[in-house]
Amino acid sequence: MRTRDINLLIVVVLVAALAIWINGVPRHDPKNANDRSELWLGRDVHTRLGLDLRGGTQILLQASAPNITSDQLEQARHTIEQRVNGLGVAEAVVQTSGNNRIIVELPDVTDASQALTTIRSTGKLEFVNPGTNQVSNGQTVRTSGSPTPRVPAPATAGITNTATLSQTAPLSKTLTTGPILPVVADGSLLDLSSVQTGVDTTGSPYVAFKFNGTAATSLQQFSSQNIGKPMAIVLDNKVQSVAVIRDTLPGSGQITTNSVADRDGIYNVLKYGSLPVSFDVQSSRSVSPTLGSASINSSQIAGIVGLLAVAIFMLVYYRLPGLLADVALLIYTLISFALYRVIPITLTLAGIAGFILSIGLAVDANVLIFSRIKDELRHGLPLATAVERGFDHAWPSIRDANASTLITSLILYYFGSSFGVSIIKGFALTLALGILLSLFTAVVITRTFLRSVVATGRFRDPWLFAIERSQPATPTTQPLSEV
């Protein structure tokens, strides 16, 4: 057995073990706040289900401005969609309603308070001079750039599933009292490419930034003249931090936060830009699954039946190569679900359908390879040569067939992204991932297994390769030779 094959076999075993490790992470107990399960190397790897299977949160936003154009509404929809994706909420549905509303559906989200803050904020960053005024983190303030901010109104009665939206009271009001703090640097001149996240030497998460033009000059001049004095960092009229200036800031710096969640919220708002207008939250309610556990159970049964049917067919029709293909198919399934959890990919019913379809595609390449190997053996070629030629001659057909399907998946994903049809995106994404993984399992895993079997020299009976003993080869070479 060649060193290359041994190395590949080790890689296959390690990849399979890693997939089992990820898929075997204990299930999280939602009733226990201190439960640290479903974390793999510090990363959340729980299985994410779409709104149709798991439920989630639905938010209705209405523009604060009385007159908003269709272009502004579409721009706001696109920006909110980017922010939602930045929050790690995959398969979210963000769509317009009427001429001034946006509906946001967040699958598998039960507490949308953090998402609400990020979604509806206008993303206005200001560095202000508090002067002699005492300000603290989280405080809403008036600035010279935003003298009339909107703040949450007192809590109202809960919104029921049957409440009409026209009867829902606005959840914000305008602040018109309090000192107006002068702006040192306006976030409109922020360099978006400079916005990066990190952790400083003390372990505190931060967002790095850099200003351009007059904002950079103003920040540098103010900081140089006010060393030892406070400066407040304000986002959407809400104080994020108040720090003492220790040195001159050359137009750049860091916003240090108390938690990763706060850091990520600031990062997403700054990175994905400002909304053209501000939005009020008209309603925020939990949504029950539209399909529910029955559909999940049916999909699981369909997946198991599909796997078994394909495995039995391969075993009966191709025998020893089919058995190796079944093992590769099992590894394929483990890797697929591990990737769904790590990337992460939110599974909708359409996404599960894409995975089940990819099961058939996962053995399609093996069918072409094994059929070619049988032909080579019937022509009297040695086993090792037949295996290599089977892979070499089947590869062009495998490549072209999978490339065409992959192109179709990309087209489906593109149109799903362009028109907000997330159900198509889920199907296309799982199908495309399945195609790429099927190439890996067929070309790398199955080939490595076959080479390992050939190297042992113990499996030379033609029957094991689906060639009947009574069927003579041309020329006759039974039993099969090793070389």
C-alpha positions in Angstrom: 0.0 0.0 0.0 1.5 3.3 -1.1 2.3 6.1 1.4 -0.1 8.4 -0.4 -3.0 6.0 0.1 -2.1 5.5 3.8 -2.1 9.3 4.3 -5.4 9.7 2.5 -6.9 6.9 4.6 -5.8 8.7 7.8 -7.3 11.9 6.6 -10.6 10.2 5.9 -10.7 8.6 9.4 -9.8 12.0 11.0 -12.5 13.8 9.0 -15.1 11.2 9.9 -14.1 11.3 13.6 -14.3 15.1 13.6 -17.8 15.0 12.0 -18.9 12.4 14.7 -17.5 14.7 17.4 -19.4 17.7 16.1 -22.7 15.8 15.6 -22.3 14.2 19.0 -22.2 17.5 21.0 -24.8 17.1 23.8 -28.2 18.8 23.2 -28.7 22.1 25.0 -31.2 22.3 27.8 -33.1 25.6 27.2 -34.4 25.6 30.8 -30.9 25.8 32.2 -29.2 29.2 31.6 -25.9 27.8 32.7 -26.0 24.8 30.3 -22.9 25.1 28.0 -23.8 22.2 25.8 -24.1 22.4 22.0 -20.8 24.3 22.1 -17.9 22.9 20.1 -14.6 24.5 20.8 -16.5 27.6 22.0 -18.7 27.7 18.9 -22.5 27.2 19.0 -23.2 24.1 16.8 -26.9 23.5 17.6 -29.1 22.4 14.7 -30.9 25.4 13.3 -34.4 25.0 11.9 -36.3 27.4 9.8 -39.5 29.4 10.7 -41.6 26.7 9.0 -40.3 24.0 11.2 -39.2 25.6 14.5 -41.0 28.9 14.7 -39.4 32.1 15.7 -40.1 35.8 15.9 -42.0 38.1 13.5 -41.4 41.9 13.6 -43.4 44.5 11.8 -41.5 47.8 11.2 -43.1 51.0 10.0 -41.2 54.0 8.7 -41.2 57.1 10.9 -41.1 59.5 8.0 -44.6 60.3 6.6 -43.4 60.1 3.0 -41.0 57.4 2.0 -40.2 56.4 -1.6 -40.2 52.9 -2.9 -36.5 53.1 -3.5 -35.9 54.1 0.1 -38.1 51.3 1.3 -36.2 48.8 -0.8 -32.9 50.1 0.3 -34.0 49.8 3.9 -35.2 46.2 3.3 -31.8 45.3 1.8 -29.9 46.9 4.7 -32.0 45.1 7.3 -31.5 41.8 5.5 -27.8 42.3 5.6 -27.9 43.2 9.3 -30.0 40.1 10.1 -27.5 37.9 8.3 -24.7 39.6 10.2 -26.5 38.6 13.4 -26.2 35.0 12.4 -29.9 34.5 11.7 -29.9 32.5 8.5 -32.9 31.9 6.3 -34.6 35.1 7.6 -37.4 36.5 5.6 -37.3 40.3 5.1 -40.0 41.7 2.8 -41.8 44.9 2.3 -45.5 45.4 3.1 -47.5 48.3 1.6 -45.6 51.5 1.0 -44.0 52.1 4.4 -43.7 48.7 6.2 -41.2 45.9 6.4 -41.9 42.5 7.8 -38.9 40.6 9.4 -39.2 36.9 10.3 -36.4 35.5 12.4 -36.4 31.7 12.6 -35.4 30.0 15.9 -35.3 33.4 17.7 -37.3 33.7 20.9 -35.8 36.8 22.4 -35.5 39.5 19.6 -34.6 42.4 21.8 -30.9 42.4 20.6 -32.0 42.0 17.0 -34.6 44.8 17.3 -32.0 47.3 18.5 -29.8 46.5 15.5 -32.5 46.2 12.9 -34.3 49.4 13.4 -31.4 51.7 14.3 -30.3 54.3 11.8 -26.7 53.5 12.5 -25.7 57.1 13.3 -22.3 57.1 15.1 -21.1 60.3 16.8 -18.2 61.2 19.1 -19.5 63.9 21.4 -18.0 66.2 24.0 -20.0 65.7 27.2 -18.4 68.8 28.8 -19.6 69.1 32.4 -22.6 66.9 31.8 -22.7 63.5 33.5 -23.5 60.8 31.0 -23.4 57.0 31.4 -23.6 53.9 29.3 -27.0 53.3 27.8 -28.2 56.8 28.4 -30.2 58.5 25.6 -28.8 61.9 24.9 -29.4 64.8 22.5 -26.5 65.8 20.2 -26.0 68.7 17.9 -26.3 66.2 15.0 -29.4 64.5 16.3 -31.2 67.0 18.7 -34.6 65.1 18.7 -33.9 61.4 19.1 -36.6 58.8 19.4 -36.6 56.7 22.6 -38.8 53.7 23.7 -42.2 54.7 25.0 -43.7 53.1 28.2 -44.6 49.5 27.8 -48.1 48.8 26.4 -50.3 45.8 26.6 -49.1 42.7 24.9 -50.0 42.1 21.3 -52.0 39.0 20.6 -51.9 37.0 17.5 -55.3 38.3 16.5 -54.7 42.0 17.2 -55.1 44.2 14.2 -51.9 46.1 13.3 -53.8 49.4 12.9 -54.7 49.3 16.6 -51.0 48.8 17.7 -49.6 51.8 19.4 -46.1 53.1 18.4 -43.4 51.9 20.7 -41.3 55.1 20.7 -41.5 58.8 21.3 -39.4 62.0 20.6 -37.0 63.3 23.2 -37.1 67.1 23.4 -35.5 67.9 26.7 -31.9 67.7 28.1 -28.7 69.4 27.0 -27.4 69.2 23.5 -23.9 67.8 23.4 -21.6 69.1 20.6 -20.5 66.5 18.0 -16.7 66.0 17.6 -16.8 63.5 14.7 -19.8 62.4 12.6 -20.1 58.7 11.6 -21.1 59.6 8.0 -17.3 59.9 7.3 -16.5 56.5 8.8 -14.3 54.3 6.7 -16.5 51.1 6.6 -13.5 48.9 5.5 -11.8 49.8 8.7 -14.6 48.5 10.9 -13.2 45.3 12.4 -13.9 43.3 15.6 -11.3 42.0 18.0 -10.4 41.4 21.7 -7.9 43.5 23.5 -5.1 42.4 25.9 -7.5 42.6 28.8 -10.0 40.3 27.2 -12.6 43.1 26.4 -14.2 42.8 23.0 -13.9 45.9 20.8 -14.8 47.4 17.4 -12.0 49.2 15.5 -12.8 52.2 13.4 -11.3 54.9 11.3 -12.6 58.3 10.2 -11.8 60.1 6.9 -11.7 63.8 6.0 -12.9 66.5 8.4 -14.1 64.0 11.0 -10.5 62.6 11.3 -9.1 66.1 11.6 -11.7 67.2 14.2 -11.2 64.0 16.3 -7.5 64.5 16.3 -7.7 68.2 17.3 -10.2 67.6 20.0 -8.4 64.7 21.6 -5.1 66.6 21.5 -6.6 69.5 23.4 -8.6 67.4 25.9 -6.2 64.8 27.2 -7.4 63.6 30.6 -11.0 64.7 29.9 -14.0 62.5 29.0 -15.4 61.9 25.5 -18.6 60.0 24.8 -19.1 57.5 22.0 -22.8 57.7 20.9 -24.6 55.4 18.6 -28.1 56.4 17.6 -28.2 58.9 20.5 -27.4 56.1 22.9 -24.2 56.3 24.9 -22.1 53.3 24.2 -19.1 54.2 26.3 -17.5 57.2 28.1 -13.7 57.1 28.2 -11.0 59.4 29.4 -8.8 60.5 26.6 -5.3 59.2 27.3 -3.6 60.3 24.1 -4.2 62.0 20.7 -6.4 60.0 18.4 -5.2 60.2 14.8 -8.7 59.8 13.4 -9.0 56.2 14.4 -9.6 54.1 17.6 -11.6 51.4 19.2 -15.1 51.1 20.7 -14.7 48.8 23.7 -17.8 47.0 24.9 -18.7 44.8 27.9 -19.9 41.8 25.9 -19.5 40.1 22.5 -23.2 40.5 21.8 -22.9 44.3 22.2 -19.7 44.4 20.1 -21.4 42.4 17.3 -24.4 44.6 17.4 -22.4 47.8 17.0 -20.2 46.1 14.3 -23.3 45.1 12.2 -24.9 48.5 12.4 -21.7 50.3 11.4 -20.6 47.7 8.8 -23.9 47.5 6.9 -24.6 51.2 6.8 -27.4 53.5 7.8 -31.0 53.1 7.1 -32.4 55.9 4.9 -35.1 56.5 7.5 -35.8 55.4 11.0 -38.4 52.7 11.8 -40.8 52.2 14.6 -41.6 48.7 15.9 -45.4 48.2 15.3 -45.4 44.6 16.6 -43.1 41.9 17.8 -44.6 38.4 18.3 -43.7 34.8 18.5 -44.7 32.6 15.5 -45.5 29.0 15.9 -44.2 26.5 13.3 -46.2 26.5 10.1 -45.4 22.8 9.5 -44.4 21.5 12.9 -42.9 18.4 14.3 -44.9 16.1 12.0 -43.1 17.5 9.0 -39.8 17.1 10.7 -40.6 13.5 11.6 -41.7 12.8 8.0 -38.5 14.3 6.6 -36.4 12.2 9.0 -38.2 9.1 7.9 -37.8 10.0 4.2 -34.1 10.6 4.8 -33.6 7.3 6.5 -35.6 5.4 3.9 -33.6 7.2 1.1 -30.3 6.3 2.7 -31.3 2.6 3.2 -32.7 2.2 -0.3 -29.6 3.6 -1.9 -27.3 1.6 0.4 -29.2 -1.7 -0.3 -29.1 -1.0 -4.1 -25.4 -0.4 -4.1 -24.7 -3.4 -2.0 -26.8 -5.8 -4.1 -25.8 -4.5 -7.5 -22.1 -3.7 -6.9 -21.3 -6.0 -3.9 -17.9 -5.2 -2.4 -17.5 -1.8 -4.2 -21.1 -1.1 -3.2 -20.3 -1.9 0.4 -17.4 0.6 0.4 -19.7 3.2 -1.3 -22.2 2.7 1.6 -19.5 3.4 4.1 -18.5 6.5 2.1 -22.2 7.5 2.0 -22.4 7.2 5.8 -19.4 9.4 6.1 -21.0 11.8 3.6 -24.1 12.1 5.8 -22.0 12.7 9.0 -20.0 15.4 7.2 -23.1 17.1 5.8 -24.8 17.5 9.2 -21.6 18.6 10.8 -21.2 21.3 8.2 -24.9 22.3 8.6 -24.2 22.9 12.3 -20.8 24.6 12.0 -21.4 27.0 9.0 -24.3 27.3 10.2 -27.1 26.5 7.8 -30.7 26.9 8.9 -32.7 23.9 7.7 -36.1 24.5 6.2 -38.3 21.8 4.7 -37.0 22.8 1.3 -33.4 22.5 2.6 -34.1 19.1 3.9 -35.5 18.1 0.5 -32.3 19.4 -1.1 -30.3 17.1 1.2 -32.4 14.1 0.5 -32.0 14.7 -3.2 -28.2 15.0 -2.7 -28.2 11.5 -1.3 -28.9 10.1 -4.7 -26.3 12.4 -6.3 -23.8 11.2 -3.7 -23.7 7.7 -5.2 -24.2 8.8 -8.8 -20.5 9.2 -9.3 -19.9 5.8 -7.7 -22.3 4.2 -10.2 -20.3 5.6 -13.1 -17.0 4.5 -11.6 -18.1 1.0 -10.6 -19.7 0.3 -14.0 -16.5 1.3 -15.7 -14.5 -0.9 -13.4 -16.8 -3.9 -14.3 -16.2 -3.2 -18.0 -12.4 -3.1 -17.5 -12.5 -6.4 -15.6 -14.6 -8.1 -18.2 -11.9 -7.2 -20.7 -9.3 -9.0 -18.6 -7.5 -6.1 -17.0 -5.8 -6.7 -13.6 -7.8 -5.5 -10.6 -5.5 -2.6 -9.7 -5.4 -1.4 -13.3 -9.2 -1.7 -13.7 -9.8 0.3 -10.5 -7.5 3.1 -11.7 -8.9 3.2 -15.2 -12.4 3.1 -13.9 -11.8 6.3 -12.0 -9.9 7.9 -14.7 -12.4 7.2 -17.5 -15.4 8.0 -15.4 -14.1 11.4 -14.1 -15.0 13.5 -17.2 -18.7 12.3 -17.0 -18.7 12.9 -13.2 -17.2 16.4 -13.6 -19.6 17.5 -16.3 -22.7 16.1 -14.6 -22.0 17.6 -11.2 -20.8 20.9 -12.8 -24.2 21.3 -14.6 -26.1 20.6 -11.4 -23.9 23.0 -9.4 -24.6 25.7 -12.0 -28.3 25.2 -11.6 -28.0 25.4 -7.8 -26.1 28.7 -8.1 -28.7 30.1 -10.3 -31.5 29.1 -7.9 -29.5 30.6 -5.0 -28.9 33.9 -6.9 -32.6 34.3 -7.8 -33.6 33.4 -4.2 -31.2 36.1 -3.0 -32.5 38.7 -5.5 -36.2 38.2 -4.9 -36.2 37.3 -1.3 -37.4 33.8 -1.9 -35.5 32.2 1.0 -37.1 28.8 0.6 -35.3 28.5 -2.8 -32.1 29.6 -1.3 -32.3 26.8 1.3 -32.9 24.2 -1.3 -30.1 25.4 -3.5 -27.6 25.8 -0.7 -28.0 22.2 0.7 -28.1 20.8 -2.8 -24.8 22.6 -3.8 -23.1 21.6 -0.6 -24.2 18.0 -1.3 -22.8 18.0 -4.8 -19.4 19.2 -3.5 -19.3 16.6 -0.7 -20.4 13.9 -3.1 -17.4 14.6 -5.3 -15.2 14.3 -2.2 -16.7 11.0 -1.1 -16.5 9.5 -4.5 -13.1 10.7 -5.7 -11.3 10.6 -2.4 -13.0 8.4 0.1 -14.3 5.6 -2.1 -11.1 5.6 -4.2 -9.0 5.4 -1.1 -11.1 2.4 0.2 -10.8 0.6 -3.1 -7.1 1.1 -3.3 -6.8 -0.2 0.3 -8.8 -3.3 -0.6 -6.7 -4.0 -3.7 -3.4 -3.5 -1.7 -4.4 -6.3 0.7 -4.5 -8.9 -2.1 -7.3 -10.8 -0.4 -10.3 -9.8 -2.4 -9.7 -11.1 -6.0 -12.9 -13.1 -6.5 -14.7 -11.7 -9.6 -18.1 -12.2 -7.8 -17.1 -9.6 -5.2 -17.0 -7.1 -8.1 -20.4 -8.1 -9.5 -18.9 -10.3 -12.2 -20.4 -13.8 -12.1 -17.9 -16.7 -12.0 -19.6 -18.3 -15.0 -19.0 -15.2 -17.1 -15.6 -15.5 -18.8 -13.4 -12.5 -19.2 -11.6 -11.7 -22.4 -9.0 -13.1 -22.1 -9.8 -15.4 -19.1 -8.2 -14.1 -15.9 -10.0 -15.8 -13.1 -9.3 -15.3 -10.3 -8.4 -11.6 -10.7 -4.7 -10.9 -10.5 -3.4 -8.2 -8.2 -1.4 -6.2 -10.7 
